Amino acid sequence: MTPMLEAADTPPLISRRVTPATWVVVALACAGQFLVVLDVSVVNVALPSMRTDLGLSASGLQWVVNAYAIAFAGFMLLGGRAGDLYGRKRMFLVGLGLFTLASLAGGMAQDGWQLLVARAVQGLGAAVLAPSTLTLLTAAVPDGPARARAIATWTAVGAGGGAAGGLVGGALVDVLSWRWVLLINVPVGAVVLAGSLRWLAESRAGDGRRLDLPGAVLVTAGLATLAYGISQTEAEGWTSAATLVPLVAGLALVGLFLAVEARTPAPLMPLGLFRLRSVASANAAMFLSGSAMFCMWFFMTLYAQNVLGYSPLLAGLALVPSSLAVVLGSKLAPRFLPALGARTVAVLGALIAVAGFAWQSTMTAHGAYPTSVMGPGILMMLGAGLSATPLAALATAGAAPSDAGLVSGLVNTSRTMGGSLGLAVMSTIAAARTAHTGSGVGAEALTEGYALAFRAGTGVLLGGVVLMLLWLPKKISASSAN
């Protein structure tokens, strides 16, 4: 173990306020996570209305999504470490405050540039907020079955936020206007802020370290540049300079970051963390799983609307069973962990998801809802919920308390970057297949493209299963070395 990790055994500093009830901390942390994940997808159905109202170009419309995603991915590790050093409650409040104010600004935007700036600030707030949600939860709940249940709730709420995006966005756009997909965050954020000020206790690392500014600048620039390059693939393709230059630059910056971290006495990212089997293997598995799972909602929504002819609201309603399935899977996982072990539960969940992806890849242009949407969707998301809980628990196991925020940021970064890369790759695969049919962009051609994306997702998940079997620890333990 590195000296950094040994020094990190110093107990975290906890404020002397009366410790709040555990369920209050879990509820507040989950509410913050729900808002963060919801806003990744909720704006999708509002994009046409935004374009009409604000006169956005096609590229500008793409940046409504990308501005949030890039800031979110780029600042995540910095947000996690800031929580360790300056206080998890403080960073939770700062992140939630930024997110809420940016949501208000975006909902009131009168020009396209105002909306884009607001979305970027939203992403920054989310990057500060998201790591704190998991850290506050794990600090409040003692290790063991209770923590597994709390992480399961956090996982279910996060997955539910992503799943609810289409339904919530469709309802708000149909009933009110596109502005309410952003404005709805304001009253919810205000309530969570008030509750957090009242009930959350402060905690932070107690070893007196300062923020590693060179490392922070390099990793933020590197991850943001990578996210930008990935976002360019859909419009520019993988071989264009507009894509390759930022991808190569982002990889170079991340490589330079790792070189700096290996030499600095107080690194932002202690590389010794990756010698912990649980941290390294679970994040790798989460990256692979996220690259497939994140695409599910995207392609299922497109299939429902572009092929089956569903309205945005009806498409959201069609995915409600899938949303309930991911919650069910997340809540069942802690019941299986004591008897089966973390690795077995994660693999079981991934295999159930593989079955769902394989079934979905048989879709047709005239599919019936029970067999073309509901059935495979339930399997995919039941498996996602079962696997996500043990992976999140393993990814935070064994790390020192002073690194808890950083490890939580790493969990979210792995999932976000995996999802972004997976969506870019799968979108390219689907578009190429659709174009190759030579029959235009009709229902049959679109279906062939979507089906190929799900077949590719099946392969990625099978690769994830092999990785889990070979690398994941069998059980969650303090050392996670077995």
Order of alpha helices (4+ residues) and beta strands (2+ residues): alpha-beta-alpha-alpha-alpha-alpha-alpha-alpha-alpha-alpha-alpha-beta-alpha-alpha-alpha-alpha-alpha-alpha-alpha-alpha-alpha
